[in-house]
Amino acid sequence: MLVLSLCFSSAVLASPEVKNPITNADDTIKTFTIDEVIVTSSQKETNDFRTLPVAVSLLSPRQVSYRQIEGIKDISTFVPNLYMPDYGSKLTSAVYIRGIGARSSGQTMGLYVDNIPYMDKASYDFELMDIQRIEILRGPQGTLYGRNAMGGIVNIYTLSPFTYQGTRATVSAGSYGQYNVRASKYMLFGDKVGLSLGGYYNSADGFFTNSYTGKKADDQKNAGGQLKFDVRFNPNFSLAYSARFDYTHQGAFPYGQYDATTDKTADVSINDPSSYHRRLLTNHLQLVYKTDKWSLTSNTGYQFLQDHMQMDQDFTSASIFTLNQKQKEHSVNEEIAMKSLTQGNYQWSVGLYGFYDGMKITAPVDFKEDGIKTVLQPVFDKLKVAYPKMPQLVLTDNEIIIPGNFKKPTYGFAAFHQSTYNNFLTKGLSITAGVRLDYEKQTLDYNSTAKMNMGIQLFDGAPVVDLAKFASWDASVMNVHIHQDFLQLLPKFSIKYECDPSTFTYLTVTKGYKAGGYNEQMSADLMQSRMQYDMMNAFTKLIPTMKVTEPAAVKDVIAYKPEYSWNYELGFRSELIKDRLSVEATFYFMDIRDIQLTQFVNSGNGRILTNAGKAHSCGTEITLNAKLAEGLTANINYGYTHATFRDYNNGKVDYSGNYIPYAPINTFNASLQYVRPLHCWFDQFIGSAQYGGAGKIYWTEANDISQNFYGTLNMKAGVRKGDVTASVWTRNLTNTDYSAFYFESFGRQFMQKGKPFQIGVELSVAF
């Protein structure tokens, strides 16, 4: 999205969204885009942002407003080869980029807000307020950003009271009972102290009706606020503190059963509660000290997350089983970075990073009457087939609750360095080399106690006799303490040649790394196997010839390994016509090892991450930005990804050569923005339109079910009079029918449909 950049000793944020700009001699980079000016800065990067040897997308405040970007999921398709489907709940923040991604544990793309990392995907989906800019760096960024930056980084920066002073308020209402209210105030106290306060409230009736209850399945309410306190003690030393809180209460998981023969998805029909509640608090303290030669920055972050998920885990109107999961997370991170500020050819950056993430989870699975009959009892029916002379074993419980209690403390440390040498051997040629040493330790404590009650039936129609009269056994106990360590060296090397300040070509080689982890979601399966073993082991006292196999060790089943990649990227960026047309083109190849895939376990009780051999991903990304006429700009983003398994056999089927599921082959977006002064009662007309699409998306490793390429059209148009702007907005104007998510459970297929056509109005004031 970058078009033209120039370096100055001072920087001013001067977009139509920002009033009363303040000059700050400490900022070093001023980036101009077509018809808009945006300040950019980096506390660690040794290259100017305008000439980073990496694929970069930049979203300005105007683009965020025009494109109706209200959360991180709304970024999808505006960035080539980036796909962030909207399904499930705010707990679900799947991110796919360049053919790799994750649906459940862990993340493939890192998220930073004002330089503070968000440690878990469960915290990714929140309201974006007063955005100064959004940067998306595609490709592995592990050298400077560390763990789980294998696909790239999203950097979100919010306004500071030193770059904007005033009051902003917006009220919006739309179809499906959508209401949105937000307001913020930015002020200065003298020339050294700034303060901002903001808050928001959103509600929606929901888009999908649960046919079992007749009520909406995905209604939602969320509210929150933010505070920012900035102090600039002198030109060399500054302090910034910010705090954000978000509360979410929503219906969740509106999945309907899918019929592959008719390609139709039934209405949502679930009998047990499915909802998601979350409280999210983030704190950030930044200290910056600068001299003429270097800058030293300390970023300290603390995040608290508490959530509660209720899931009808069979996704039907039958009473099979439910999950009632609660999470509580405390995470602390600290980064100290130092970089050069001299204007010579050599630039350097060094830093230290550490974090602690303490997660506690309670996740009891409740097997109900239908679940006992259709899921658990068939296991013992098969024993009768294998041993015809033995009596029939019959579960006598009406309900079996399998508790699960987890503690997952994780901590890590890292040291990194990057150097850039400009005009190496010849003018315009530069090289960048960096390395990061990253250590991480994960621990899992798992505790559970449960018991099945069993009877025996000597022949069909005979009464069921309590098995405890013949053999006794204690409740099954799982008390597991395991850990794993990861140590990684993450190198990076780039070579770049600048023809002129607005045209350059680069070649970058980087190593990507995504940490391993534990599949606590499959704990109910483990406990179920243990209960069956303990009960059957007691039964062998009656039938000594019967053989019972002890379940595998938990550590051998529940853990998954890290994922690695080598990324080779060739890029070109140029302003082809000054102030009129710019282009960015990227070609990449990724060699991926131990790729992590999400699968549902055989029982259907949950999903797990598994390592699936090797894969290749290659493709191209193209961005065009054009100023077509005065006030009229256009943007086109296209991404193509060919991501296939190179070596993957799950023990039953060889999927080598098949496409990696859930990652679209194509992403496309075309946007128009038009701003025109009006010489009448209104001062200005503002209009925008965006067509975005993705596909083909294969939903399974077998590539037998897929979503063809689809596109949606969003539009927004309004008029401004003084400080007041009134707009009409639409989403999915063409009412495109598409699927946002697919999975299989208990031999059934399920889909979540995409959101339908929406229309609304918005009134905003800025003074």
C-alpha positions in Angstrom: 0.0 0.0 0.0 3.0 2.3 0.2 3.4 4.7 -2.7 6.0 7.4 -2.0 8.0 8.0 1.1 10.5 10.8 2.1 12.6 11.1 5.2 12.5 14.2 7.3 13.8 15.2 10.7 10.2 15.9 11.9 6.9 14.2 11.2 3.3 15.3 11.0 0.2 13.1 10.9 -1.9 15.0 8.4 -4.8 13.0 7.1 -8.4 14.1 6.8 -9.1 12.0 9.9 -6.7 13.9 12.1 -7.0 17.5 13.3 -4.6 19.8 15.1 -1.3 17.9 14.2 1.6 18.4 16.5 5.2 18.4 15.2 7.5 16.0 16.9 11.2 16.1 16.3 11.7 12.6 17.7 9.9 10.9 14.9 12.1 10.0 11.9 9.9 8.8 9.1 7.2 10.5 7.2 5.4 8.4 4.7 3.3 9.9 1.9 0.6 7.8 0.2 -1.6 8.9 -2.7 -3.8 11.7 -1.4 -3.0 11.1 2.2 -0.1 11.5 4.6 0.6 9.0 7.4 3.3 9.0 10.1 5.1 5.7 10.4 7.8 4.6 12.9 9.5 1.5 14.1 11.3 0.9 17.3 13.3 -2.1 16.0 13.5 -2.0 12.2 16.8 -0.9 10.7 15.3 -0.1 7.3 13.1 2.9 6.5 9.5 1.7 6.4 9.1 2.9 2.9 11.8 0.5 1.7 11.4 -2.5 3.9 12.7 -5.6 2.1 9.4 -7.4 2.8 5.9 -7.4 1.5 4.0 -4.7 3.4 0.5 -3.4 3.4 -0.5 -0.2 5.1 -4.1 0.9 6.0 -4.6 4.6 6.8 -7.3 6.1 9.0 -9.3 7.1 5.9 -9.2 3.5 4.5 -10.1 2.0 7.9 -13.2 4.2 7.9 -14.2 3.8 4.2 -13.7 0.0 4.3 -15.8 -0.4 7.5 -12.9 -2.0 9.3 -14.2 -2.4 12.9 -12.2 -5.4 14.0 -9.2 -7.4 12.8 -11.3 -9.9 10.9 -12.5 -7.0 8.7 -8.9 -6.7 7.3 -9.4 -10.0 5.3 -9.1 -9.6 1.5 -7.7 -6.1 1.7 -4.3 -7.7 2.1 -3.1 -10.1 -0.6 -3.1 -13.8 0.5 -4.5 -12.9 3.9 -7.8 -14.7 4.9 -9.5 -14.3 8.3 -12.9 -16.0 8.2 -15.7 -14.7 10.5 -17.3 -17.7 12.2 -17.9 -19.4 15.5 -17.3 -16.7 18.1 -14.9 -14.1 19.2 -12.9 -17.0 20.7 -12.3 -18.1 17.1 -9.7 -16.0 15.3 -8.3 -18.2 12.6 -5.7 -16.5 10.4 -4.5 -18.0 7.1 -1.7 -16.3 5.1 0.2 -17.7 2.1 -1.4 -21.2 2.6 -0.6 -21.6 6.3 -2.7 -21.0 9.3 -4.4 -22.4 12.5 -8.0 -22.9 13.5 -7.4 -23.9 17.1 -4.3 -23.7 19.3 -1.6 -21.2 18.6 -1.4 -18.6 15.9 0.5 -18.2 12.6 0.4 -14.4 12.5 1.3 -12.2 15.4 -0.8 -9.2 16.6 0.7 -6.1 18.2 -1.3 -3.1 19.4 0.9 0.0 20.1 3.9 -2.3 20.2 2.5 -4.8 22.8 1.9 -8.4 21.6 -1.4 -10.2 22.1 -0.4 -13.6 23.4 -3.5 -15.7 22.5 -5.9 -15.8 19.5 -8.8 -15.7 22.0 -7.9 -12.0 22.5 -7.5 -11.1 18.8 -11.2 -10.1 18.0 -11.9 -6.8 19.7 -13.2 -3.4 18.7 -10.8 -1.1 16.9 -11.0 2.5 18.0 -9.3 5.7 16.8 -6.8 4.0 14.5 -3.7 5.9 13.4 -2.6 3.2 11.0 -2.5 -0.6 10.5 0.6 -2.3 9.2 0.6 -5.9 7.9 4.0 -7.4 7.2 3.7 -10.6 5.3 6.1 -13.5 5.5 8.1 -14.7 8.6 9.1 -11.9 10.9 10.6 -14.0 13.7 14.0 -12.2 13.8 12.4 -9.0 15.3 9.1 -10.3 16.5 9.8 -13.9 17.6 7.3 -16.7 18.4 4.5 -17.4 16.1 5.3 -14.7 13.5 5.6 -17.4 10.9 3.1 -15.9 8.5 3.6 -12.3 9.4 2.7 -9.5 11.8 -0.2 -7.1 12.2 0.8 -3.9 13.9 -2.1 -1.6 15.0 -1.3 1.9 16.2 -3.9 4.1 17.8 -4.0 7.9 18.0 -2.1 9.9 20.6 -3.3 13.1 22.2 -0.1 14.6 20.9 -1.1 14.0 17.3 -4.9 14.7 17.6 -6.9 16.9 20.0 -10.6 17.0 20.0 -13.8 15.0 20.4 -15.1 12.2 18.2 -18.5 10.5 18.4 -20.3 8.1 16.1 -23.7 6.5 16.2 -24.7 3.8 13.8 -27.8 1.6 13.3 -28.5 -1.1 10.8 -30.5 -4.2 9.8 -30.5 -7.3 12.1 -30.8 -5.0 15.1 -27.2 -3.6 14.8 -26.4 -0.6 16.9 -23.0 1.0 17.5 -22.1 3.9 19.7 -18.6 5.2 20.3 -17.0 8.4 21.6 -13.5 9.6 22.5 -11.9 12.8 23.8 -8.2 13.8 23.2 -6.7 16.7 25.1 -3.4 18.3 26.0 -2.4 19.8 29.3 0.3 22.3 28.4 2.9 21.0 25.9 4.1 18.0 27.9 1.1 16.0 29.0 -1.7 14.5 26.9 -4.8 12.4 27.9 -7.4 10.5 25.9 -10.5 8.7 26.9 -12.9 6.6 24.8 -15.7 4.1 25.0 -18.0 2.1 22.8 -21.1 -0.1 22.9 -22.3 -2.6 20.2 -25.3 -4.8 19.9 -26.8 -7.0 17.3 -29.8 -9.4 17.2 -28.0 -12.0 15.2 -28.1 -13.3 11.6 -29.0 -17.0 12.1 -32.1 -18.4 13.7 -31.9 -21.6 15.8 -34.9 -23.5 14.5 -35.1 -25.6 17.7 -35.7 -22.6 20.0 -37.0 -20.1 17.4 -34.4 -17.5 18.7 -31.3 -16.0 17.2 -28.3 -18.2 17.6 -25.6 -15.4 17.3 -26.9 -12.4 19.1 -24.2 -10.2 20.5 -23.4 -7.4 22.8 -20.0 -5.9 23.6 -18.8 -2.8 25.3 -15.5 -1.3 26.4 -13.2 1.6 26.6 -9.7 2.8 26.5 -7.4 5.3 28.2 -4.1 6.8 27.0 -1.8 9.0 29.1 1.3 10.5 27.4 4.1 12.5 29.0 7.0 14.1 27.1 9.3 15.2 29.9 11.8 16.6 27.4 12.9 16.1 23.8 14.8 13.0 24.8 12.5 11.2 27.3 8.8 10.2 27.0 6.3 8.0 28.7 3.1 6.5 27.5 0.6 4.4 29.4 -2.5 2.9 27.9 -5.3 0.6 29.1 -8.1 -1.1 27.2 -11.1 -3.1 28.4 -13.5 -5.2 26.3 -16.5 -7.1 27.4 -18.3 -9.6 25.1 -21.5 -11.5 25.5 -22.7 -13.4 22.5 -24.5 -16.4 21.1 -22.0 -18.6 19.3 -21.3 -21.5 16.9 -24.3 -21.2 14.5 -23.5 -24.3 12.6 -26.0 -26.0 10.3 -25.8 -29.6 9.1 -24.5 -29.8 5.5 -25.7 -32.2 2.8 -23.0 -32.9 0.3 -25.4 -34.6 -2.1 -27.6 -31.4 -2.5 -24.9 -28.9 -1.5 -27.4 -27.4 1.0 -26.8 -26.3 4.6 -29.7 -26.7 7.0 -30.8 -24.2 9.6 -29.1 -24.1 12.9 -30.8 -26.6 15.2 -29.3 -27.1 18.6 -31.0 -27.8 22.0 -28.2 -27.0 24.4 -26.8 -23.5 25.1 -24.0 -22.2 22.9 -22.5 -18.9 23.9 -19.3 -17.1 24.6 -18.6 -14.5 27.3 -15.2 -12.7 27.6 -13.6 -10.0 29.7 -10.3 -8.7 28.3 -8.0 -6.1 30.0 -4.8 -4.9 28.4 -2.2 -2.5 30.0 0.8 -1.0 28.3 3.7 1.1 29.6 6.2 2.5 27.2 9.4 4.4 28.1 11.5 6.0 25.3 14.9 7.7 25.7 16.6 9.1 22.7 19.9 10.8 21.9 21.3 12.0 18.6 22.9 8.6 18.0 20.5 5.9 19.4 17.1 5.3 21.0 16.2 3.0 23.9 12.7 1.7 24.2 11.0 -0.3 27.0 7.6 -1.9 26.4 5.9 -3.5 29.3 2.6 -5.3 28.8 0.0 -7.0 31.0 -3.1 -8.8 29.7 -5.9 -10.4 31.6 -8.4 -12.6 29.8 -11.4 -14.4 31.4 -13.9 -16.2 29.3 -16.7 -18.8 29.4 -17.7 -20.9 26.4 -20.8 -23.1 26.3 -21.0 -25.4 23.3 -23.6 -27.9 22.2 -20.8 -30.0 20.9 -22.9 -32.4 18.8 -24.4 -29.3 17.0 -27.8 -31.1 16.7 -31.1 -31.1 18.6 -30.2 -34.4 20.2 -28.9 -34.5 23.8 -25.5 -36.1 23.1 -22.8 -34.0 24.9 -21.8 -30.5 25.8 -18.7 -28.6 26.7 -18.6 -25.9 29.4 -15.1 -24.3 29.2 -13.8 -21.5 31.3 -10.4 -19.9 30.8 -8.4 -17.4 33.0 -5.2 -16.0 31.6 -2.6 -13.6 33.0 0.2 -12.7 30.7 3.2 -10.4 31.2 5.8 -9.4 28.6 8.8 -7.1 28.5 10.9 -6.0 25.5 13.9 -3.7 25.6 15.1 -2.5 22.2 17.9 -0.2 21.2 18.6 1.0 17.7 20.8 3.5 15.9 19.6 6.9 14.8 22.6 8.1 12.9 22.3 9.0 9.2 25.3 6.9 8.0 25.2 3.8 5.9 25.3 1.4 8.8 22.2 0.9 11.0 21.8 -1.6 13.8 19.2 -2.8 16.3 19.5 -5.1 19.3 17.0 -6.2 21.9 15.9 -8.6 24.7 12.5 -10.0 25.2 10.8 -12.1 27.9 7.2 -13.2 28.6 5.2 -15.3 31.0 1.7 -16.6 30.1 -0.3 -18.3 32.8 -3.4 -20.0 31.5 -5.9 -22.0 33.7 -8.7 -23.9 32.0 -11.7 -25.9 33.3 -13.4 -27.8 30.5 -15.9 -30.5 31.7 -17.6 -32.6 29.0 -21.1 -33.7 29.8 -22.3 -36.9 28.1 -26.1 -36.9 28.2 -28.6 -39.6 27.6 -28.3 -39.7 23.8 -24.6 -39.5 24.1 -24.3 -42.5 26.4 -26.5 -44.5 24.0 -24.9 -43.5 20.7 -21.3 -42.7 21.6 -20.2 -44.6 24.7 -22.4 -47.7 24.7 -21.4 -48.8 21.2 -17.9 -49.3 22.4 -19.1 -52.1 24.7 -21.5 -53.5 22.1 -18.4 -54.2 19.9 -16.9 -56.2 22.7 -20.0 -58.5 22.6 -19.3 -59.0 18.9 -15.7 -59.8 19.6 -16.5 -62.1 22.5 -19.9 -63.7 21.8 -20.0 -65.8 24.9 -19.5 -62.9 27.3 -22.6 -61.1 28.8 -23.7 -57.8 27.4 -22.2 -54.8 29.2 -24.6 -51.9 29.6 -23.9 -48.4 30.9 -26.4 -47.6 33.6 -25.6 -43.8 34.0 -28.1 -41.3 32.7 -25.3 -38.7 32.6 -21.6 -38.9 32.7 -19.5 -35.7 33.4 -15.9 -35.9 32.5 -14.1 -33.0 34.3 -11.0 -31.4 33.0 -8.7 -29.1 34.9 -5.6 -27.6 33.3 -2.8 -25.3 34.2 -0.6 -24.2 31.2 2.2 -21.9 32.3 4.5 -20.9 29.5 7.5 -18.6 29.6 10.2 -17.6 27.1 13.2 -15.4 26.5 14.8 -14.1 23.4 17.7 -12.0 22.2 17.8 -10.4 18.8 20.0 -8.3 16.5 19.7 -6.9 13.0 22.1 -4.8 10.9 21.6 -3.0 7.7 24.4 -1.6 5.5 23.3 0.8 2.8 25.3 1.6 -0.3 27.2 -1.7 0.0 29.9 -1.8 -2.7 27.8 0.5 -4.9 25.2 3.2 -4.4 21.7 1.9 -3.9 22.7 -1.6 -2.9 22.0 -2.6 0.7 22.1 -5.8 2.8 20.3 -6.7 6.0 21.1 -9.6 8.2 19.5 -10.5 11.5 19.2 -13.4 14.0 17.1 -14.2 17.0 17.7 -16.8 19.7 14.3 -17.9 21.1 13.7 -20.2 24.0 10.3 -21.3 25.3 9.1 -23.7 28.0 5.6 -25.1 28.2 4.1 -27.0 31.1 0.8 -28.8 31.3 -0.8 -30.0 34.5 -4.0 -32.0 33.9 -6.3 -33.4 36.6 -9.5 -35.3 36.2 -11.5 -37.9 38.1 -14.6 -39.7 36.8 -16.3 -43.1 36.7 -18.7 -45.1 34.5 -21.3 -47.3 36.2 -21.9 -50.6 34.4 -24.3 -53.5 34.5 -24.4 -56.9 32.8 -27.2 -58.6 30.9 -26.9 -62.3 30.5 -29.2 -62.5 27.5 -31.5 -60.3 25.5 -34.5 -59.2 27.6 -32.9 -60.3 30.8 -32.6 -57.7 33.7 -29.5 -55.6 33.9 -27.5 -56.5 37.0 -25.0 -54.1 38.6 -21.5 -55.2 37.6 -20.2 -53.9 41.0 -21.7 -57.1 42.5 -19.2 -59.2 40.6 -16.2 -56.8 40.2 -15.3 -53.5 41.8 -13.1 -50.6 40.5 -12.3 -47.2 41.7 -13.0 -43.9 39.9 -10.5 -43.3 37.1 -7.9 -40.7 37.8 -5.7 -38.6 35.5 -3.0 -36.6 37.2 -0.5 -35.6 34.6 2.5 -33.2 34.7 4.4 -32.9 31.5 6.5 -30.2 29.8 8.4 -29.5 26.6 11.1 -27.0 25.7 11.8 -25.3 22.4 15.0 -23.5 21.4 15.2 -21.9 18.0 17.7 -19.8 16.0 15.8 -17.6 13.5 18.0 -16.0 10.9 17.1 -13.5 8.2 19.0 -12.2 5.2 18.0 -9.6 2.6 19.6 -7.9 -0.3 18.0 -4.8 -1.9 18.7 -2.5 -4.8 17.2 1.0 -5.0 17.1 2.4 -8.5 15.7 5.7 -7.1 14.0 6.7 -3.9 10.7 5.3 -5.1 11.8 2.1 -6.9 13.6 -0.9 -5.5 13.9 -4.7 -5.8 14.7 -7.1 -3.0 15.4 -10.7 -2.2 14.8 -12.0 1.4 15.4 -15.3 3.0 14.0 -16.0 6.4 13.2 -18.9 8.7 9.7 -19.2 10.1 8.8 -20.9 13.4 5.6 -21.7 15.2 5.8 -23.2 18.6 4.3 -26.6 19.5 1.9 -27.2 22.3 -0.7 -29.4 23.9 -4.2 -30.6 22.8 -6.1 -30.2 26.0 -9.3 -30.3 23.8 -8.9 -34.1 23.6 -8.7 -34.6 27.3 -12.3 -36.1 27.4 -11.2 -38.7 24.9 -8.2 -39.6 27.0 -10.3 -39.8 30.2 -13.0 -41.8 28.3 -10.3 -44.4 27.3 -9.0 -44.5 30.8 -12.4 -45.2 32.3 -13.1 -47.9 29.8 -9.8 -49.5 30.5 -10.2 -49.4 34.3 -13.7 -50.9 34.1 -12.7 -53.6 31.6 -9.6 -54.4 33.6 -11.8 -55.1 36.6 -14.1 -57.2 34.4 -11.1 -59.5 33.4 -11.4 -61.0 36.8 -14.6 -62.7 35.5 -13.2 -63.5 32.1 -9.4 -64.0 32.4 -9.0 -64.7 28.7 -10.2 -61.2 27.7 -7.3 -59.0 26.7 -7.5 -55.3 27.6 -5.0 -52.8 26.0 -3.8 -50.0 28.3 -4.2 -46.5 26.7 -1.1 -44.8 25.4 0.8 -42.3 27.6 -0.8 -38.9 27.7 2.5 -37.2 26.7 2.6 -39.3 23.5 -1.0 -38.4 22.5 -1.6 -34.8 23.6 1.5 -33.0 22.5 2.3 -31.7 19.0 5.5 -30.4 17.6 6.6 -27.0 16.3 6.1 -26.1 12.7 9.1 -24.7 10.6 9.5 -23.0 7.3 12.1 -21.4 5.0 10.7 -18.5 3.1 12.2 -17.1 -0.1 10.8 -13.8 -1.3 11.5 -11.7 -4.3 9.8 -8.3 -4.4 9.5 -5.1 -6.4 8.0 -1.8 -5.4 7.8 1.4 -7.5 5.9 4.6 -8.2 5.4 4.2 -11.9 3.7 7.6 -12.4 4.6 10.2 -9.8 1.7 10.9 -7.5 -0.6 8.8 -9.7 0.3 5.1 -9.9 2.3 2.8 -7.7 2.8 -1.0 -7.8 4.1 -3.7 -5.5 4.7 -7.2 -6.7 5.9 -10.2 -4.6 6.9 -13.7 -5.5 7.5 -16.2 -2.7 8.3 -19.9 -2.0 7.9 -21.5 1.4 9.3 -24.9 2.3 7.2 -26.1 5.3 8.0 -28.9 7.7 5.8 -30.5 10.4 2.9 -28.4 9.3 0.2 -28.1 12.0 -3.3 -29.1 11.0 -6.5 -29.1 13.0 -8.5 -32.3 13.0 -11.5 -33.6 15.0 -10.7 -36.7 17.1 -12.4 -40.0 16.1 -14.9 -39.8 18.9 -16.0 -36.3 17.8 -15.4 -35.0 21.4 -13.1 -32.2 20.3 -10.4 -31.0 17.8 -6.7 -31.4 18.0 -3.6 -30.1 16.3 -1.5 -32.7 14.5 1.8 -32.5 12.6 1.2 -33.4 8.9 4.6 -34.0 7.3 5.9 -31.5 4.7 4.3 -28.9 2.4 5.2 -26.4 -0.2 3.6 -23.0 -0.7 4.4 -20.7 -3.6 2.6 -17.7 -5.1 2.4 -14.1 -6.0 1.0 -10.9 -4.6 0.2 -7.7 -6.5 -0.9 -4.3 -5.2 -1.8 -1.3 -7.3 -2.7 2.1 -6.0 -3.9 4.8 -8.4 -5.1 8.3 -8.3 -7.6 8.3 -11.2 -8.7 11.9 -10.8 -8.9 14.7 -8.2 -10.5 13.1 -5.2 -10.8 9.6 -6.8 -8.4 6.9 -5.8 -8.4 3.1 -6.5 -6.7 0.1 -5.0 -6.4 -3.4 -6.3 -4.9 -6.3 -4.3 -4.5 -9.8 -5.6 -2.9 -12.8 -4.1 -2.4 -16.3 -5.5 -1.3 -19.2 -3.3 -0.5 -22.8 -4.4 -0.1 -24.6 -1.1 0.1 -28.4 -1.3 1.2 -31.3 0.9 4.6 -32.6 -0.2 4.6 -35.5 2.2 1.5 -36.3 4.3 0.1 -39.8 5.1 -2.3 -40.0 8.1 -1.8 -43.8 8.2 -4.9 -44.4 6.1 -4.7 -42.1 3.1 -1.8 -40.5 1.3 -2.7 -36.8 0.7 0.6 -35.8 -1.0 -0.1 -33.4 -3.7 -3.4 -32.2 -2.3 -4.1 -28.6 -1.4 -3.8 -27.6 2.2 -7.3 -27.1 3.6 -8.9 -23.8 4.7 -6.4 -21.5 2.9 -7.9 -19.9 -0.3 -6.0 -20.2 -3.5 -7.0 -16.7 -4.6 -7.8 -13.5 -2.7 -8.9 -10.3 -4.5 -10.0 -6.8 -3.6 -10.8 -3.8 -5.7 -11.6 -0.5 -3.9 -12.7 2.9 -5.0 -12.7 6.0 -2.8 -14.2 9.4 -3.9 -14.1 12.7 -2.0 -15.6 15.7 -3.7 -16.2 19.3 -2.3 -19.7 20.4 -2.7 -20.7 24.1 -3.3 -24.1 23.9 -1.7 -25.5 23.5 1.7 -23.2 20.4 2.3 -19.4 20.8 2.3 -18.3 17.5 1.0 -19.4 14.2 -0.5 -17.6 11.0 0.5 -18.1 7.6 -1.2 -16.4 4.3 -1.3 -17.0 0.8 -2.7 -15.0 -2.4 -2.1 -15.4 -5.8 -3.8 -13.5 -8.5 -2.0 -13.4 -12.2 -2.7 -11.6 -15.5 -1.8 -11.5 -19.0 -3.2 -11.2 -21.7 -4.1 -11.1 -23.1 -0.5 -10.8 -26.8 0.1 -12.3 -27.8 3.4 -10.7 -31.2 3.8 -7.3 -32.8 3.2 -9.0 -35.1 0.7 -10.0 -32.0 -1.3 -13.5 -33.5 -1.9 -15.5 -30.6 -0.4 -14.8 -27.0 -1.3 -16.1 -23.4 -1.5 -15.7 -21.9 -5.0 -14.4 -18.4 -5.4 -17.0 -15.9 -4.0 -17.1 -12.1 -3.7 -19.0 -9.6 -1.6 -19.6 -5.9 -2.3 -19.5 -3.3 0.5 -20.4 0.4 0.0 -20.5 3.6 2.0 -21.6 7.1 1.0 -22.2 10.2 2.9 -22.1 14.0 3.1 -20.3 16.3 5.6 -21.4 19.6 6.9 -18.9 21.2 9.1 -18.0 18.8 11.9 -20.9 16.4 11.2 -21.0 13.6 8.7 -24.0 11.5 7.8 -23.6 8.2 5.8 -25.4 5.2 4.5 -23.5 1.9 4.5 -24.1 -1.6 3.2 -22.3 -4.9 3.5 -22.6 -7.8 1.1 -24.8 -5.7 -1.1 -25.2 -8.5 -3.6 -26.4 -10.9 -0.8 -23.8 -13.5 -1.9 -24.4 -17.0 -0.5 -21.2 -18.5 0.7 -19.8 -20.7 3.4 -17.4 -19.3 6.0 -16.5 -22.6 7.8 -16.8 -26.3 7.4 -16.0 -29.3 9.7 -17.0 -32.9 10.4 -18.1 -34.5 13.6 -19.6 -38.0 14.3 -19.7 -38.6 10.6 -21.9 -35.6 10.1 -20.9 -32.5 8.1 -21.5 -28.9 9.3 -21.2 -25.5 7.8 -21.5 -21.9 8.9 -22.9 -19.6 6.3 -21.5 -16.2 5.6 -23.4 -13.1 6.8 -26.2 -11.8 4.4 -26.9 -8.4 3.0 -26.9 -5.6 5.6 -27.8 -1.9 5.4 -27.6 0.9 7.9 -26.9 4.6 8.6 -24.2 6.4 10.5 -23.9 9.8 12.1 -20.4 11.0 13.2 -19.2 14.3 14.8 -15.6 15.4 15.1 -14.7 18.8 16.7 
